[in-house]
């Protein structure tokens, strides 16, 4: 249910040079333009501090992200997430250097409010331009797919769904009999592989996607040698749907091309932005909820004998064992080789414990874990060490979810998989959502999950 999206994103990530150039300059250019426009509107002179701010903003945002081919809602959330993060960084820098005094408050407010609107307008204009450009006859990109099996059908759907790139799928070529072909390709097989070079020239094909299974490597090599005598662009689509690819990308290892299969999304600037957002948000939240923490702590202490906090061993980043804090909600504190999940009407749960579990108040001390760097606000929920040892044997790629820090809330939880996972199938679905989060992480997605979590804390009853 998730793999098609990753292949669609692969085709989207190969924009033409003009589009790449526009995308690179759109975000930094608009941010600087809106700042200068706001200063002009309020009659504020453009002095050296303004030049420094423009250079700083440009350096932090260049090259801009290509959001033209993103889903409109995802694009808007991505713009807001990136802009809020940038404003937080600039505000911290301005406070540390005492440079905020060089700008009028009205100018900064107008800049902060109008910039995301200008970026969204730029994205809309860019999408309209791409749609117009794709409709031009000279922009048509006739394409053939080699291999009419399941993988070929997936690539076909990705090409057909890409309305802004001008793809025109002509059909498939395959030597196999109908029993090994995907039903959706029936009637669209144009010929055999040995006919392909001639048909590329005759049909004016510009793109060829090779989707033969990896077991056909000798045939693939022979086919590539023959097709290199044509002018078509050649793309090899590896059959990796049986592998859980996380942040797949091509890297240069001292001159050797290496294809990443499973890698954390939090490297480089992503790691920095994720950690900064965790520190800022968790610090702010702890300040705001301090009275709630005190009241819950008193309630736990009065509800039953035992400590206020429950420390449970969990697996964190790269499987490292960590201690996770929760308000104690049970009369017992299981943390051994066997840990039984809480169930509805569980006798171990105190009445007050049932209340704080249902409202997720028992999770609030984990913001301290976030500040300590053991957890993140958003990420796969940490399971007990005993559960990990059990499920890693039953669910494929279960431990891949530990490529990032565990979170207080996650993509699985806001998609209905919060609370007890009494069957292996439910846990498998939770892991699928966790891996989907790793594949598609962005600050905008984190923000969306946080907002949906707040709503669930108020209305959801799927926790015991």
N, C-alpha and C positions, 0 to 999 in steps of 0.2 A: 504493500500500500504506500510505501514511501520512495521506492527506488526510482520511479518515473520522474519524480521531482528533481532528483540529483542529476539525471541525464539531461533534463530540460535546462537546468542551470548550466551544464557543461556547454550546450550549444549557445546559450546566452552569453557566455563568457568569452566569446570570440568576435567582438564587434569590429567593424571596419575602422580604418585609421581616422577618418573624419569624426566619426562618432566618439572614438576614444579621446581625441583631442578636445572636443567640446566638453565631454564629461570631466576631463582633467581640470579644465579651467572654469567650469560652470560654478561649482560650489565656492571656491576661493574668490572668484571674480565677483559673484553676486554679494558675498559677505562684505567685501571691500566697497563695492559700489553703493550698497545700502547705507553703510557707515558714512561715506562721504556725502551721500544724498541727505541723510539726517542732519549732518553738520551744516550743510548748506541751507536746509529748510529753517533751522533755528539760528542762522546767522553766526555760527561758531567758526572762527578762523581755523584753517588747517595748518597747524604748527608742527614742530618736531615730534611731540608725543603722539599725534595722530599718524604721522608717517611710521613711527615705530610700531604702533598698534596694527597698522595695515600690513607691514612686513611680517609681524609676528603671526597674525591671522593667516596670511597667505602661506607661511612656512608650515603652520600646523595643519592646514587643510589641503595642500597640494601634494599629489594630484587628487582631485575630487573623485568620489565613488560614482560608478556608472549605474544610475538608478532608473534609466530610461526603460529598461526591460523588466524591472521588478513589478510585482503586483502593486496597483495603486495604493492600497492600504499599507502594504509593507514599506513602500517608498516613503509615505508620509511619516510612519512611525520611525523609519530609519533617519529621516531628516531631523525629526524632533529629538531623538536620542542623541545623535551626533552634535546637534546644536546645544542642547542642555549640557552635555559633557564639556564642550568647548567653552561655554560661558562659565562653567564652574572653574575650569583651569585658568581662564583669564581673570576671573574675580579673585582667585587665590593669588595669582601673580600680581594683580593690581594692589591688593591689600598688603602683600609682603613688601612691595616697592613703594608704597604710598603714592601711586601714580593715578589713582581714580580721581583725585582732585583736579586733574587737568581737563576733565570732560564734564560737560553739563549733564545733569541727571536726566533731563528731557531727551537729550540726544541718545544716551545709552538705553533708555526705556524704548524709544522708537526703534532703535537698531535691534534690540532684543526681540521685539514683537514682529517687526516687518520682515526680518531676514528669513525665517522659515516660510513665510507666505511667498516671498520672492522665489525661494528655492522650489517650492511646490509648483508655482506658476512656470518656472523654467523647465521643470520635469514634464509638465503637461504640454508645453510648447514643443519640447524635444520629442515626445511621443507622437504628437501630431505630425511633426516633420518626418520622423521615421516611417510613419504609416503612409504619408504621401510619397516618400522616396521609394518605399517598397512596392508601391503600385505602378511605378514607371516601368515601361517595357524593358529598358536597358538594365534595370535592377533585378530582373528575374534571374534566379539561380537554379536552373534545372538540376535535379539530383537523382541519383540511383542508389539503391541499397543492395549490397551483395550479401545474401543470406536472408531467406524468407522465414526464419524461425521466430521464436519468441523474442529474442534480442532485436532482430530486425524490425519486428512489429513495434517494439518499444521506441526504437529510434524513429520510425515512421510517425508515430503519434507525437513525439517531441518536435519533429520538423513541421508537421501540420499545425501544431499549436503555436508555433512561433510566427505570428502574423506580421511582425515588424522587420523581418530580415529578408523577405522576398524569396524564400525557399519554394520550389515547385517540384514536388515529388512525382517522378514519372513512373516508378515501379521498382520491381525487384529482379535480381538475377540469382539463380540457384540451380545446382546440379541434383539436389536430393529429390526423392519422390514425395508425393503429397502427404504421406503419412507422417513425415517428420517436419512439415511446415506448419506455421501458425495459421489457424482458421481465418484470421482477419486478412491474410495476404492472398487468399484464394482468388484466382482470376487476375492477379496483378503481377504475376511472374512473367517477365518479358522474354526470357531466354536463359541459356546456359552460360557458364563462366567463360568458355572459350569464345563466345560471341561478343563478350563485353567490350574489348578495345574498339572493334568496328562500330558497335552501337553508340559508344561515347562520342565518336566523331560524327556519326549520322544524326544523332539527336541533339548535338550541341550541349552535351552535359558539362556542367562546371564543377560538380561536387559528387564524389563517390564515397559512400560510407560502407566499410567492410565490417560485417557483423558475424563472420564465421566463428564457430566454436574454437577454443584454444587448441583442441586436439587436432585441428586441421592446419597446424603450423606450416608443414611443407607446402601445402596448397596455397596458403596465404603468401608465403615468400615468392613462389612462382607467379602468383597473380600480381603482386606488387611490381615485380620485374617487368611484366608485360604492360601494366598500366602506366608505368613511368614513361612510356613512349607516347602518351597522350598529354593533353594540356589541362586535364581535369585536376582539381584539388583532391587529394586523397586523405581520408580520415580512417584510422583504425579504431573500432569501438570494442574494447576488450570485454569478454563475457565475465563480468565480475559481480553479477547479481547474487551469487551465493556467498559473497564476501561482504562483511559490514564495513564499507568504506567510510572513514571519518576524516574530513578535511583532505580529501585526495588532491594532490597537486604535483606538478613537475618541478623538481629541484635540480640545481647544478651542484654536483659533488666534485669540486676540483676538476671540472671538465668532463665528468661522467654524468649523463642524464639519469636521474633517479626518480621513479614514480612513487610518491607517498601514498600509502594505503590507509594507515591508521595513525593519525597525528592529532594532538590537542589543538583546538582552535585558539588557545591562549598563548601565543608566542609574539614576541616583539611588541609593537604598539598595542595590539589586542590585549596582551597580558597587563600592560600598564593601565589601559583604560578600564579594564575589568576590575583591577585591584583598587584604583582610585575611586571608582563608583561604589565599590563595596565599603571602603573606608568612610566616604562622605555620607552615604545613605545610612549605614549602620550607626554611625556616630549621631546623626540627626534623629534617627528613630529611637535610640536608647535615651536620648535627652527627653524626647516627647513622651515616652512610655514609662519613665522612671516611677511616677505615682502608681501606674498599673502594676509594675513589677513588685512594688512594695505591698500592695493590697493582695496580690495573688500569693506572694510569699507568706503573708500572715494567714491567708485561707488554707494553704497547704499545711502549715504548722499546726493549725487548730483542728484540721480535719482528721488526722490520724498521727500516731507516733512515728517518728523517723525523720530523716533529713529533708530539707526543703528542696534541694537540687538532687536530681538523679543523673549520675554520670555513667554513660554506656559506651562500651568499646565499639567503634565503627571503623570501616575502611575509608580512608580519605584519598587524596590525590596519589595516583600510581599505586593504590592498594595499601599505602602506609596506614598503620593503625593509629587512630586518634581517639580522644575522649570527647563526646558530645554532651552538652548540658541540656537538661530539660527540667521543668518543674515536676516533682514527683506526683504522679496521679494514681499510683497503685499502693497497696499495702505491702507488696513484695517488690524486689528489684532484681529481676532475672538478668544475668549477664554472663552466663556460663556457656558450656558447649551446646546446650539446647535452650532456645529462647522461643516461647510461645507468643504469637501475635495476639494483641487484644481483639476480642470479639464482642459482638453486641451482647449487652447484659452480662459482661464479664464480672465474676464475683470478686476478682482482685482489684477492680477499679473502685475507688471511693466515690461517694456522691459528688463531692467537690471536684474530684479528679475527672469524673465524667463530663462535668461542665467545662473545665478548662481544655479537655481533649476535643470536645465538640466545637469549641470556639477557637481552637489552635492557640490558646493562651499558654499552654504548656510548652510551646516551641520558642517563646520569646527569649529565654536565656541564650539561645543559639546565636543571637546577634553579638554576644560576647565572643563566641567561636569565630564569627566573621572578622571581628577586629583583631583577633589573635592570628588570623591568616589560615586557620584550619578549614574554614568553610567559606562559602560564598552565599550571598542572598538568594541567587537563582542558580540552580544546578540540579543534577539528579539527587533525589533524597537518599541519605545514607541509610543502609540497612545494617542490622546487627551482624557482627562478624560470623556468628553461627549461621545466619541466613545466607550470607555470601558463600560460605563453604558448601552449603546445600545446593543453592541455585546455580552456582558456576558449573556444576556437573550436569545440570538439566537443561540449561538455556544457552544456546549458541551466542557468543559474543557478550555474555553477561558482564564480564569484568572490564569490557571496553568502556563502560560508563564511568570507570574510575580514572579516565584520562583527564578529567577535570575535578576541581574541588566539589564536594557534595554541597547541596544547597538547602536553605530553609524551605523553599518552595521550588517547584519545577514544572516543566512542560507536561509531564504525565499527570501531575496533581490537578492542574487546571483543565485537563481534558477528561475528568471523571474517574481518574485512578488514584484517588486519595483514600486513605484508610486501609482496611484489612485487604490483603491479597491472599485469599484462602485457597486458591487453586494455582497450579503452575501456569495455566493459560493466562490468568490475570497478571501474574508477574511477568510473563513473556510480553504481554501488551505494554506493561509499564516500561520494560526495558526498551521496546521499540520506540516509544516516545522519547525516552532519555537519549537514545542514539540519534533520533531525528533532531533533537535540540543541539547536539554536538555538531551535526552536519550543517545546521543553518543558523548558528549563533550570531547575534548582533546585539548591540546595546538596545536597539528598538525592540527586539524580541524580549529581552530582559524586562523592559519597561511594561510591555504588554502583559507578561506573566505576573508581574507585581500587582498591576491594576486588577487583573482577573482574580488574583489570590485574595485581595481585600474583599471583593464581592463574595467569594466563596466562604470567607470567614464569617460573614453575616448570614448567608442564606443556606449554605450546604450543611447537610446532616450526615454525610457519609464518613464519619470518623467516630471511633469508640474510645 
